[in-house]
């Protein structure tokens, strides 16, 4: 089994910072004694006060990227704001983690996930796992159309670079999109409100709606960098930039195939696990790799082990687990 040890609970310690509520199209503005929840169009959805005597110590707002919602914590209290816009004192009132997709990606970074410090460090290996998870949590939300600003068009250009593939350009476009299209709390935006010189288009006067669809679109583009499927051929790491030499991707559901997890190091695929949901023929390939060990597991026991050419399709059966490792160039 492939697991990810990284914590998916990024946080901000700045009072009043606008922060996305994971698993929803809402955002919150939280102060030590006041909280407000807003819709994507900036309408006030809910608000409340916390009767405390300040000043408080160790104030922080955590995003829960496993089950949605945010946790607000100090030394004096703890409460939650749920994806449906409600206040609660019990984590049991948040959705179960099983309600959402179990898909995660990690590039092996385990630093404290202080969003302000992450922004200053400017390391995409820290930012992208959180960006992707936000997009994955929005899979059940309606996919609304959004205006094609220069920031949004960066994703179209990124998709074209992935299709080539142009790996150096892929990383550059990812970097430009992340800093122009996301605030430090990962709240999506259609304009570079920090005037960083990334795009030439200036923000419009007034409050633009928060483009939550941008997170979903970014997550789909990210996925195509690391895995693509067509006609029963699954290509792993098809457009991998050299800046991501190692990582793990787990819980990815491929329609009409099953759930796949994989890991790579030194820019080469190392291990793949597939839990088949349908019976069909399938091939697993990766650039620069020609063969691997292929094993079949049923009820926790290995029942078959062979060396396979990666271009050769194998017959998979629903309810069975398949493992590829020992990849050879």
Rosetta silent file (secondary structure, phi, psi, omega in degrees, C-alpha in Angstrom):
SEQUENCE: XXXXXXXXXXXXXXXXXXXXXXXXXXXXXXXXXXXXXXXXXXXXXXXXXXXXXXXXXXXXXXXXXXXXXXXXXXXXXXXXXXXXXXXXXXXXXXXXXXXXXXXXXXXXXXXXXXXXXXXXXXXXXXXXXXXXXXXXXXXXXXXXXXXXXXXXXXXXXXXXXXXXXXXXXXXXXXXXXXXXXXXXXXXXXXXXXXXXXXXXXXXXXXXXXXXXXXXXXXXXXXXXXXXXXXXXXXXXXXXXXXXXXXXXXXXXXXXXXXXXXXXXXXXXXXXXXXXXXXXXXXXXXXXXXXXXXXXXXXXXXXXXXXXXXXXXXXXXXXXXXXXXXXXXX
SCORE:     score description
SCORE:     0.000 S_00000001
   1 L     0.000  138.257  177.542    0.000    0.000    0.000 S_00000001
   2 L   -98.704  127.152 -178.134    1.205    3.498   -0.842 S_00000001
   3 L  -124.429  160.083  175.398    0.591    6.070    1.879 S_00000001
   4 L  -119.525  125.057 -177.555    1.157    9.789    2.350 S_00000001
   5 L   -90.943  -11.758 -176.255    2.384   10.989    5.745 S_00000001
   6 L   -62.031  141.498  175.056    2.011   14.706    5.010 S_00000001
   7 L   -81.677  135.075  179.138   -0.526   16.664    7.081 S_00000001
   8 L  -110.284   56.388  178.135   -3.256   18.336    5.044 S_00000001
   9 L  -135.316   68.709  177.579   -4.191   21.029    7.544 S_00000001
  10 L   -65.604  155.518 -174.719   -2.629   24.311    6.397 S_00000001
  11 E  -145.053  162.563  175.297   -3.219   27.289    8.666 S_00000001
  12 E  -133.439  140.720 -177.670   -2.999   31.058    8.976 S_00000001
  13 L  -107.380    3.427 -178.653   -2.364   33.008   12.164 S_00000001
  14 L   -85.181  118.415  177.464   -3.338   36.444   10.847 S_00000001
  15 L   -62.755  135.575  176.000   -6.676   37.714   12.294 S_00000001
  16 L    85.559   -0.993  177.776   -9.159   38.722    9.608 S_00000001
  17 L   -67.323  138.510  177.710   -7.486   36.938    6.694 S_00000001
  18 E   -80.291  123.903 -173.021   -9.984   35.700    4.108 S_00000001
  19 E  -133.056  133.049  179.094   -9.657   31.922    3.946 S_00000001
  20 E   -62.941  136.366  173.008  -11.373   29.335    1.771 S_00000001
  21 L   -89.592  108.069 -175.795  -13.620   26.838    3.588 S_00000001
  22 L   -55.792  142.178  178.922  -12.518   23.482    2.079 S_00000001
  23 L    82.701   11.097 -177.506  -15.245   21.424    0.439 S_00000001
  24 L  -147.254  172.425  171.603  -17.434   24.454   -0.286 S_00000001
  25 L  -107.286   43.381  177.619  -17.779   27.573   -2.404 S_00000001
  26 E  -123.347  158.439  170.673  -17.666   29.738    0.718 S_00000001
  27 E  -135.448  158.739 -176.019  -14.902   31.645    2.425 S_00000001
  28 E  -120.864  153.604  170.493  -14.500   32.879    5.990 S_00000001
  29 E  -126.329  114.874 -169.491  -13.047   35.924    7.686 S_00000001
  30 E  -121.272  128.584  173.384  -12.120   35.064   11.256 S_00000001
  31 E  -115.157  167.108 -179.974  -11.028   37.313   14.113 S_00000001
  32 L   -56.335  -33.450 -178.361  -10.365   36.231   17.716 S_00000001
  33 L  -120.102   11.972 -177.389  -13.865   37.304   18.840 S_00000001
  34 E  -151.264  139.774  173.113  -15.775   37.400   15.526 S_00000001
  35 E  -133.528  145.208  177.524  -16.316   35.131   12.536 S_00000001
  36 E  -135.912  143.843  176.903  -18.053   35.764    9.225 S_00000001
  37 E  -121.217  133.216 -176.393  -18.858   33.439    6.326 S_00000001
  38 E  -123.376  152.571  173.852  -19.338   34.762    2.789 S_00000001
  39 E   -81.201  176.394  179.554  -20.588   33.323   -0.503 S_00000001
  40 L   -63.928  -23.483  178.090  -18.541   33.438   -3.704 S_00000001
  41 L   -93.613   13.180  174.932  -20.324   36.720   -4.546 S_00000001
  42 L    72.524   18.447  174.532  -19.237   38.188   -1.166 S_00000001
  43 L   -80.900  139.044  179.525  -22.716   38.074    0.382 S_00000001
  44 E   -69.981  120.371 -178.710  -22.737   37.519    4.151 S_00000001
  45 E   -95.864  -39.455 -176.970  -24.025   33.972    4.785 S_00000001
  46 E  -161.541  153.503  175.509  -23.498   33.671    8.539 S_00000001
  47 E  -156.940  161.509  179.123  -21.678   35.409   11.368 S_00000001
  48 E  -166.386  164.031  178.457  -21.212   35.164   15.107 S_00000001
  49 E  -115.380  152.679  177.126  -19.247   36.441   18.067 S_00000001
  50 L  -112.843  115.193 -176.902  -17.147   34.578   20.597 S_00000001
  51 L   -75.154   94.467 -179.316  -17.522   36.004   24.134 S_00000001
  52 L  -135.273  164.043  174.877  -13.922   36.179   25.310 S_00000001
  53 L  -111.214  115.303 -177.835  -11.618   38.589   27.087 S_00000001
  54 L   -88.909 -177.327   -0.760   -8.478   39.321   25.080 S_00000001
  55 L   -77.277  151.342 -178.667   -5.763   39.494   24.151 S_00000001
  56 L   -95.738  156.810  177.405   -5.637   35.835   23.124 S_00000001
  57 L  -107.790  144.562  170.988   -2.580   33.652   22.653 S_00000001
  58 L    58.784   47.748  175.794   -1.831   31.310   19.734 S_00000001
  59 L   -75.513  132.441  179.019   -4.763   32.262   17.497 S_00000001
  60 E  -155.309  147.657  175.790   -4.884   30.156   14.305 S_00000001
  61 E  -118.341  119.083 -177.092   -7.356   29.117   11.611 S_00000001
  62 E  -104.707  134.606  169.374   -6.778   25.633   10.138 S_00000001
  63 E   -88.122  129.238  177.085   -8.164   24.323    6.852 S_00000001
  64 L   -97.258  100.555 -177.023   -9.208   20.676    7.133 S_00000001
  65 L   -88.188    4.775  174.496   -8.440   19.222    3.709 S_00000001
  66 L   -90.889  -45.719 -175.462   -9.428   15.712    4.773 S_00000001
  67 L  -127.127   10.206  178.005  -13.088   16.284    5.670 S_00000001
  68 L    83.776  166.819  178.846  -13.738   19.930    4.776 S_00000001
  69 L    84.322  174.208  175.995  -14.368   22.965    6.969 S_00000001
  70 E  -127.354  152.719  175.242  -12.022   25.064    9.069 S_00000001
  71 E  -113.390  132.426  178.022  -11.009   24.870   12.729 S_00000001
  72 E  -110.100  123.943 -171.485  -10.486   28.049   14.747 S_00000001
  73 E  -134.577  140.211  165.763   -8.200   27.572   17.746 S_00000001
  74 L  -140.520 -176.428  176.202   -6.684   29.537   20.602 S_00000001
  75 L   -71.647  -14.963 -176.542   -5.592   28.539   24.103 S_00000001
  76 L  -101.514  -23.042 -176.448   -9.093   29.482   25.333 S_00000001
  77 L  -156.412  169.504  174.164  -11.427   27.883   22.778 S_00000001
  78 E  -151.928  130.934  175.343  -11.848   25.749   19.681 S_00000001
  79 E  -148.210  173.738 -174.823  -14.690   25.699   17.174 S_00000001
  80 E  -129.681  148.690  170.601  -15.375   24.763   13.548 S_00000001
  81 E  -115.910  117.550 -170.856  -16.970   26.378   10.506 S_00000001
  82 L   -85.216  164.816  178.604  -18.481   23.668    8.308 S_00000001
  83 L   -62.593  -19.153  176.940  -18.703   23.530    4.495 S_00000001
  84 L   -91.655   10.034  173.154  -22.437   24.289    4.723 S_00000001
  85 L    85.786   21.954 -177.394  -21.700   27.584    6.461 S_00000001
  86 L  -109.900  153.884  174.757  -22.537   26.619   10.045 S_00000001
  87 E   -93.406  138.460  177.313  -20.740   27.127   13.357 S_00000001
  88 E  -151.346  152.759  176.908  -20.171   24.067   15.556 S_00000001
  89 L   -96.501   -6.117 -175.536  -18.132   23.078   18.599 S_00000001
  90 L  -117.848  130.487  177.289  -17.858   19.412   17.529 S_00000001
  91 H   -66.544  -20.688  178.538  -15.725   18.027   14.722 S_00000001
  92 H   -64.255  -19.048  179.229  -18.316   15.258   14.371 S_00000001
  93 H   -82.148   -8.477  173.458  -20.593   17.833   12.716 S_00000001
  94 L   -79.514  156.887  178.323  -18.176   18.166    9.804 S_00000001
  95 L   -59.361  150.884  174.011  -18.656   15.790    6.849 S_00000001
  96 L   -67.278  148.629  178.881  -16.983   12.398    7.088 S_00000001
  97 H   -59.775  -27.810 -179.429  -13.728   12.101    5.151 S_00000001
  98 H   -70.785  -13.076  179.054  -15.377    9.320    3.116 S_00000001
  99 H   -68.723  -27.302 -176.350  -17.836   11.901    1.730 S_00000001
 100 L  -106.424  167.990  173.736  -15.054   13.341   -0.424 S_00000001
 101 L   -58.539  142.333  178.064  -12.591   11.934   -2.915 S_00000001
 102 L   -94.250   26.545 -174.447   -9.655   10.158   -1.278 S_00000001
 103 L   -91.082  126.575 -179.916   -7.220   11.538   -3.851 S_00000001
 104 E  -138.301  156.583  171.276   -4.032   13.196   -2.589 S_00000001
 105 E  -134.655  145.914  177.009   -0.608   14.109   -3.938 S_00000001
 106 E  -143.619  142.983  177.001    2.595   14.801   -2.012 S_00000001
 107 L  -110.725   23.568  172.538    6.101   15.779   -3.061 S_00000001
 108 L    79.997   20.281  178.466    7.701   14.772    0.225 S_00000001
 109 L   -99.026  127.638 -176.000    7.596   18.151    2.007 S_00000001
 110 L  -125.964   29.586  177.628    6.725   17.939    5.710 S_00000001
 111 L   -74.527  162.251  174.076    7.310   21.489    6.954 S_00000001
 112 L   -57.822  133.298 -172.314    4.777   23.304    9.132 S_00000001
 113 L   -90.597   52.256  173.558    2.002   24.402    6.790 S_00000001
 114 E   -74.780  113.770 -171.699    1.855   28.070    7.814 S_00000001
 115 H   -62.091  -32.956  177.216    0.332   29.601    4.675 S_00000001
 116 H   -65.702  -43.877 -179.747    2.131   32.929    5.110 S_00000001
 117 H   -70.027  -36.460  177.144    5.524   31.216    5.354 S_00000001
 118 H   -60.005  -42.816  179.750    4.689   28.893    2.463 S_00000001
 119 H   -62.713  -40.439 -179.410    3.955   31.927    0.301 S_00000001
 120 H   -69.267  -35.200 -178.616    7.266   33.523    1.233 S_00000001
 121 H   -72.034  -26.155  176.777    9.237   30.327    0.553 S_00000001
 122 L    53.735   49.441  177.877    7.718   30.084   -2.945 S_00000001
 123 L  -113.201  110.734 -177.934    8.179   26.322   -3.232 S_00000001
 124 H   -62.593  -23.815  178.459    5.560   24.697   -5.472 S_00000001
 125 H   -64.789  -23.847  175.056    6.270   21.334   -3.839 S_00000001
 126 H   -85.536  -39.506 -171.405    4.597   22.779   -0.727 S_00000001
 127 H   -79.163  -44.605 -170.481    1.756   24.644   -2.442 S_00000001
 128 H   -61.325  -38.267  177.155    0.545   22.238   -5.139 S_00000001
 129 H   -58.967  -37.437  178.461   -0.596   19.379   -2.842 S_00000001
 130 H   -72.664  -41.476  176.593   -2.918   21.818   -1.035 S_00000001
 131 H   -58.720  -47.470 -178.847   -4.100   23.387   -4.291 S_00000001
 132 H   -62.516  -43.003 -177.810   -4.879   19.967   -5.744 S_00000001
 133 H   -64.458  -37.873  175.122   -6.721   18.813   -2.633 S_00000001
 134 H   -58.648  -44.868  179.041   -8.903   21.943   -2.657 S_00000001
 135 H   -64.583  -39.168  178.981   -9.855   21.154   -6.253 S_00000001
 136 H   -63.900  -35.902 -179.971  -10.542   17.494   -5.428 S_00000001
 137 H   -70.063  -15.520 -178.793  -12.896   18.520   -2.604 S_00000001
 138 L   -96.863    8.863 -177.331  -14.946   20.546   -5.099 S_00000001
 139 L   -59.677  -31.343 -178.027  -15.687   17.612   -7.424 S_00000001
 140 L   -87.335   -3.031  179.408  -19.276   17.399   -6.150 S_00000001
 141 L   -86.155  150.116  175.803  -19.906   21.131   -6.615 S_00000001
 142 L   -58.130  137.904 -179.194  -21.542   22.499   -9.810 S_00000001
 143 L   -90.744   94.179 -176.136  -18.887   23.466  -12.347 S_00000001
 144 L   -82.324  147.196  177.039  -19.776   27.088  -13.111 S_00000001
 145 L   -70.540  153.982  179.409  -18.380   28.916  -16.118 S_00000001
 146 L  -136.187  157.742 -178.919  -15.861   31.672  -15.456 S_00000001
 147 L   -67.931  141.093 -178.484  -14.564   34.662  -17.323 S_00000001
 148 L   -88.492   75.816  174.123  -11.485   34.041  -19.453 S_00000001
 149 L   -79.999  175.887  179.053   -9.107   36.580  -17.953 S_00000001
 150 H   -61.194  -34.605  178.074   -5.343   36.391  -18.488 S_00000001
 151 H   -65.340  -47.256  179.982   -5.031   34.453  -15.225 S_00000001
 152 H   -63.937  -35.882 -179.222   -7.649   31.884  -16.294 S_00000001
 153 H   -69.204  -18.297  174.729   -6.039   31.581  -19.732 S_00000001
 154 H   -58.792  -34.115  178.769   -2.783   30.522  -18.066 S_00000001
 155 H   -68.690  -36.962  176.426   -4.465   27.149  -17.460 S_00000001
 156 H   -63.597  -41.905  177.750   -5.300   26.808  -21.174 S_00000001
 157 H   -65.478  -37.733  176.948   -1.665   27.531  -22.019 S_00000001
 158 H   -62.226  -44.390  179.544   -0.601   25.023  -19.358 S_00000001
 159 H   -60.469  -38.031  178.359   -2.820   22.331  -20.894 S_00000001
 160 H   -66.167  -39.463  178.409   -1.204   22.963  -24.288 S_00000001
 161 H   -67.048  -35.462  177.455    2.283   22.615  -22.764 S_00000001
 162 H   -66.035  -39.628 -177.536    1.239   19.340  -21.089 S_00000001
 163 H   -67.277  -26.651 -175.441   -0.052   17.979  -24.398 S_00000001
 164 H   -61.863  -55.744   -7.391    3.278   18.612  -26.207 S_00000001
 165 L   -92.083  145.503  174.952    4.802   17.843  -23.590 S_00000001
 166 L  -115.226   93.144 -168.978    7.102   20.778  -22.794 S_00000001
 167 H   -65.515  -37.365  179.570    8.226   19.970  -19.259 S_00000001
 168 H   -66.649  -40.413  179.892   10.193   23.166  -18.615 S_00000001
 169 H   -69.908  -32.682  177.789    7.273   25.314  -19.763 S_00000001
 170 H   -57.572  -47.594 -178.753    4.864   23.267  -17.637 S_00000001
 171 H   -65.151  -43.618 -179.545    6.670   24.265  -14.454 S_00000001
 172 H   -60.081  -42.058 -179.645    6.937   27.921  -15.463 S_00000001
 173 H   -70.325  -38.075  174.717    3.202   28.126  -16.213 S_00000001
 174 H   -58.407  -45.471 -178.568    2.304   26.370  -12.968 S_00000001
 175 H   -62.024  -45.646 -179.457    4.398   28.902  -11.083 S_00000001
 176 H   -63.955  -41.835 -179.703    2.806   31.873  -12.843 S_00000001
 177 H   -65.331  -44.925 -176.743   -0.705   30.564  -12.266 S_00000001
 178 H   -59.317  -45.301 -175.050   -0.175   29.832   -8.569 S_00000001
 179 H   -80.790  -28.728  177.630    1.146   33.295   -7.732 S_00000001
 180 H   -85.676  -35.766 -170.899   -1.227   35.257   -9.977 S_00000001
 181 H   -97.430   -1.971 -178.813   -4.351   33.132   -9.480 S_00000001
 182 E  -134.646  140.382  171.767   -4.216   32.360   -5.745 S_00000001
 183 L   -77.426  177.915 -179.744   -3.976   34.477   -2.616 S_00000001
 184 L   -65.907  -21.352  177.310   -1.662   33.410    0.205 S_00000001
 185 L   -96.218   13.422  177.458   -4.619   31.507    1.743 S_00000001
 186 L    69.350   21.936  173.352   -5.229   29.734   -1.625 S_00000001
 187 L   -77.403  122.275 -175.278   -8.390   31.743   -2.329 S_00000001
 188 E   -71.247  154.134  179.412   -8.723   31.746   -6.151 S_00000001
 189 L  -151.466  153.346 -178.362   -8.901   34.988   -8.125 S_00000001
 190 L   -92.182   -9.221 -178.887   -9.197   36.010  -11.765 S_00000001
 191 L  -132.849  150.502  176.074   -6.775   38.919  -11.498 S_00000001
 192 L   -78.741   92.280 -175.556   -3.314   39.397  -10.043 S_00000001
 193 L   -76.081   -4.633  178.291   -4.345   41.643   -7.167 S_00000001
 194 L  -102.315    2.591  175.825   -0.730   41.909   -5.976 S_00000001
 195 L    49.239   57.172 -175.643    0.504   43.461   -9.252 S_00000001
 196 L   -88.776   -1.707 -178.474    3.454   41.067   -9.514 S_00000001
 197 L    80.371   14.376 -179.043    4.014   41.651  -13.229 S_00000001
 198 L   -79.634  -40.820  175.796    2.916   38.107  -14.093 S_00000001
 199 L  -125.757  158.468 -177.425    0.010   39.223  -16.313 S_00000001
 200 L   -89.457  -14.678 -175.583   -0.626   42.611  -17.936 S_00000001
 201 L   -79.405  123.349  179.194   -4.351   42.752  -17.116 S_00000001
 202 L   -83.072  151.082  176.032   -5.170   44.938  -14.107 S_00000001
 203 L   -60.149  147.575  175.897   -7.953   44.026  -11.638 S_00000001
 204 L   -79.610  153.352  174.184  -11.314   45.638  -12.278 S_00000001
 205 L   -64.201  145.962  179.650  -12.767   48.091   -9.758 S_00000001
 206 L    92.980  174.490 -176.846  -15.174   46.464   -7.296 S_00000001
 207 L   -91.646  110.915  173.162  -15.442   42.975   -5.874 S_00000001
 208 L   -77.258  147.102  176.766  -15.271   40.209   -8.467 S_00000001
 209 L   -61.750  147.651  179.188  -16.919   36.905   -7.523 S_00000001
 210 L   -73.493  119.909 -175.466  -14.524   34.281   -6.187 S_00000001
 211 L   -84.106   76.482 -178.246  -13.871   31.848   -9.100 S_00000001
 212 L   -61.311  -26.445  177.745  -13.981   28.531   -7.243 S_00000001
 213 H   -61.297  -22.249  178.963  -14.160   26.744  -10.614 S_00000001
 214 H   -64.740  -35.930  177.751  -10.556   27.854  -11.099 S_00000001
 215 H   -65.284  -43.583 -179.541   -9.459   25.475   -8.320 S_00000001
 216 H   -64.365  -44.041  179.378  -11.246   22.568   -9.939 S_00000001
 217 H   -64.484  -39.413  179.072   -9.781   23.361  -13.365 S_00000001
 218 H   -64.668  -38.980  178.960   -6.287   23.706  -11.883 S_00000001
 219 H   -63.759  -40.311  179.077   -6.594   20.314  -10.175 S_00000001
 220 H   -66.549  -40.143  177.151   -7.563   18.652  -13.473 S_00000001
 221 H   -64.075  -42.991  177.644   -4.620   20.276  -15.266 S_00000001
 222 H   -57.720  -43.358 -177.808   -2.284   19.145  -12.492 S_00000001
 223 H   -60.660  -39.163 -178.351   -3.506   15.581  -12.797 S_00000001
 224 H   -67.078  -19.894  175.344   -2.725   15.503  -16.528 S_00000001
 225 H   -67.853  -34.443 -170.401    0.907   16.338  -15.749 S_00000001
 226 H  -106.410  -21.496 -179.889    1.276   13.125  -13.753 S_00000001
 227 E  -156.305  137.663  175.540   -1.207   10.685  -15.282 S_00000001
 228 E  -138.744  150.238  179.897   -3.186   10.334  -18.504 S_00000001
 229 E  -136.673  135.871  177.314   -5.426    7.540  -19.777 S_00000001
 230 E  -154.311  124.260  175.914   -6.643    6.746  -23.275 S_00000001
 231 L    52.533   43.530  176.163   -8.107    3.526  -24.715 S_00000001
 232 L    79.041    9.227  175.880   -6.911    1.350  -21.858 S_00000001
 233 E  -112.942  117.024  179.579   -3.370    2.769  -21.824 S_00000001
 234 E  -100.781  118.446  179.121   -2.410    4.595  -18.615 S_00000001
 235 E  -102.219  122.391 -179.700    0.629    6.858  -19.003 S_00000001
 236 E  -101.765  137.120  179.945    2.371    7.812  -15.767 S_00000001
 237 L    57.773   44.778 -176.317    4.523   10.963  -15.453 S_00000001
 238 L   -67.948  -26.528 -177.379    3.912   11.989  -19.099 S_00000001
 239 L  -135.271   38.082 -173.809    4.894   15.642  -18.539 S_00000001
 240 L   -67.178  117.064  174.382    6.834   15.501  -15.262 S_00000001
 241 L   -70.254  147.483 -179.415    8.899   18.680  -14.713 S_00000001
 242 L   -63.538  -16.270  179.593   12.380   18.008  -13.280 S_00000001
 243 L   -71.563   -9.651  177.774   11.475   20.214  -10.293 S_00000001
 244 L  -118.571   68.727 -173.009    9.321   17.339   -8.953 S_00000001
 245 L   -68.208  -23.509 -179.253   11.859   14.474   -8.837 S_00000001
 246 L  -142.770  157.472  179.040    9.901   12.419   -6.302 S_00000001
 247 E   172.577  174.946  176.999    6.354   12.130   -5.036 S_00000001
 248 E  -137.869  140.463  176.481    3.310   10.013   -4.335 S_00000001
 249 E  -128.078  123.864 -176.095   -0.197   10.131   -5.767 S_00000001
 250 E  -128.408  154.825  171.278   -2.886    8.071   -4.060 S_00000001
 251 E    69.096   26.434 -178.422   -6.578    7.304   -4.384 S_00000001
 252 E   -84.662  123.470 -179.557   -7.010    8.432   -7.992 S_00000001
 253 E   -93.339  121.608  175.156  -10.183    7.007   -9.540 S_00000001
 254 E  -102.849  121.101 -177.175   -9.951    6.207  -13.254 S_00000001
 255 L   -59.770  136.176 -179.722  -13.350    5.767  -14.860 S_00000001
 256 L    62.728   20.383  174.867  -13.973    2.244  -16.203 S_00000001
 257 L  -133.054  -68.307 -179.107  -10.693    1.053  -14.657 S_00000001
 258 E   153.361 -157.963 -177.905  -10.473    1.470  -10.884 S_00000001
 259 E  -103.245  126.539 -175.942   -8.458    3.191   -8.171 S_00000001
 260 E  -121.159  142.110  172.960   -4.767    3.743   -8.821 S_00000001
 261 E  -132.235  146.117 -179.742   -1.914    4.919   -6.583 S_00000001
 262 E  -153.291  159.820  176.927    1.705    5.391   -7.634 S_00000001
 263 E  -139.128  154.790  179.477    5.024    6.780   -6.475 S_00000001
 264 E  -142.263  156.550  174.840    8.180    7.952   -8.182 S_00000001
 265 E  -149.499  154.561 -176.655   11.725    8.968   -7.255 S_00000001
 266 L    49.623   36.616  176.709   14.684   10.314   -9.227 S_00000001
 267 L    63.923   20.992 -179.453   12.098   11.299  -11.878 S_00000001
 268 E  -129.527  137.354  177.991   11.296    7.604  -12.540 S_00000001
 269 E   -62.462  137.774 -176.578    8.168    5.633  -11.688 S_00000001
 270 E  -117.215  -37.868 -174.060    8.862    3.132   -8.878 S_00000001
 271 E  -153.643  140.607  179.032    5.617    1.501   -7.808 S_00000001
 272 E  -136.138  134.725  175.847    1.997    1.314   -8.998 S_00000001
 273 E  -126.739  127.252  179.123   -1.008   -0.245   -7.265 S_00000001
 274 E  -122.930  124.724  171.204   -4.334   -0.687   -9.039 S_00000001
 275 E   -99.947  102.817 -172.545   -7.564   -1.864   -7.404 S_00000001
 276 E   -71.727  134.765  176.144   -9.583   -2.917  -10.428 S_00000001
 277 L  -105.914  -15.512  178.375  -13.290   -2.052  -10.504 S_00000001
 278 L  -135.231  163.831  175.982  -13.968   -3.517  -13.958 S_00000001
 279 L  -100.567  127.004 -177.752  -12.650   -6.408  -16.053 S_00000001
 280 E  -173.575  179.610  172.945  -10.764   -5.342  -19.193 S_00000001
 281 E   -92.245  146.037 -175.623   -7.359   -5.098  -20.870 S_00000001
 282 E  -152.044  144.736  172.632   -4.946   -2.464  -19.591 S_00000001
 283 E  -127.265  138.778  174.774   -1.374   -1.259  -20.137 S_00000001
 284 E  -110.079  121.665  179.543    0.708    0.868  -17.754 S_00000001
 285 E  -130.226  162.089  177.103    3.478    2.875  -19.432 S_00000001
 286 E  -154.448  139.752 -177.359    5.889    5.657  -18.443 S_00000001
 287 L   -55.056  132.585  176.150    8.436    7.632  -20.519 S_00000001
 288 L    81.905    0.438 -178.377   11.875    6.019  -20.602 S_00000001
 289 L  -117.408  135.879 -175.465   10.749    2.759  -18.963 S_00000001
 290 L  -116.770  -19.611 -179.161   10.327   -0.492  -20.928 S_00000001
 291 E  -152.405  165.260  179.303    9.576   -3.286  -18.423 S_00000001
 292 E  -158.791  168.305  169.541    8.541   -4.012  -14.845 S_00000001
 293 E   -83.644  135.866 -178.094    7.602   -6.740  -12.424 S_00000001
 294 E  -122.672  123.134 -178.381    3.849   -7.383  -12.519 S_00000001
 295 E  -125.449  150.986  178.529    2.058   -9.073   -9.621 S_00000001
 296 E  -117.067  131.293 -178.071   -1.534  -10.083   -8.949 S_00000001
 297 E  -122.512  130.452  174.517   -2.960  -10.011   -5.427 S_00000001
 298 E  -131.600  129.068  178.988   -6.197  -11.622   -4.224 S_00000001
 299 L    53.182   39.958  175.934   -7.396  -11.582   -0.607 S_00000001
 300 L    79.789    4.963 -178.431   -4.027  -10.223    0.536 S_00000001
 301 E  -121.227  138.320  175.793   -1.963  -12.959   -1.157 S_00000001
 302 E   -76.253  120.910 -178.207    0.262  -12.734   -4.247 S_00000001
 303 E  -109.698   -8.698  179.602   -1.024  -15.350   -6.691 S_00000001
 304 E  -155.512  144.370  179.765    1.034  -14.408   -9.761 S_00000001
 305 E  -147.325  121.767 -178.015    4.371  -12.703  -10.484 S_00000001
 306 E  -142.931  160.326  169.640    5.795  -11.979  -13.962 S_00000001
 307 E   -94.920  126.932 -174.842    8.150   -9.621  -15.800 S_00000001
 308 E  -122.701  140.173  166.246    6.128   -7.594  -18.296 S_00000001
 309 E   -71.971  131.717 -173.411    6.941   -5.360  -21.235 S_00000001
 310 L   -67.482  -21.124  177.520    5.108   -2.112  -20.464 S_00000001
 311 L   -79.092  -10.902 -178.023    3.666   -1.873  -23.972 S_00000001
 312 L   -85.887  124.550  179.260    2.002   -5.254  -23.462 S_00000001
 313 L   -75.291  147.159  177.422   -1.588   -5.071  -22.229 S_00000001
 314 E  -117.879  154.841  178.641   -2.651   -7.262  -19.315 S_00000001
 315 E   -89.515  120.210  177.209   -6.079   -8.634  -18.493 S_00000001
 316 E  -107.365  151.586 -176.612   -7.432   -7.183  -15.246 S_00000001
 317 L  -123.164  135.322 -179.196  -10.390   -8.550  -13.293 S_00000001
 318 L   -55.689  137.071  178.416  -12.816   -6.562  -11.149 S_00000001
 319 L    87.349    2.164 -178.663  -12.162   -6.912   -7.417 S_00000001
 320 L  -111.355  149.039  178.828   -8.485   -7.821   -7.851 S_00000001
 321 E  -104.067  136.684 -178.468   -5.417   -5.775   -6.902 S_00000001
 322 E  -123.533  142.631 -176.316   -2.479   -5.419   -9.309 S_00000001
 323 E  -130.361  132.452  173.263    1.046   -4.209   -8.541 S_00000001
 324 E  -118.573  132.376  175.140    3.815   -2.965  -10.838 S_00000001
 325 E  -155.733 -172.514 -177.801    7.340   -2.316   -9.515 S_00000001
 326 E    50.384   53.016 -179.602   11.032   -2.863  -10.362 S_00000001
 327 E   -71.722  137.809 -178.258   10.744   -0.669  -13.435 S_00000001
 328 E  -119.333  138.360  177.806   13.657   -0.939  -15.877 S_00000001
 329 L   -88.580    0.000    0.000   14.838    1.648  -18.378 S_00000001
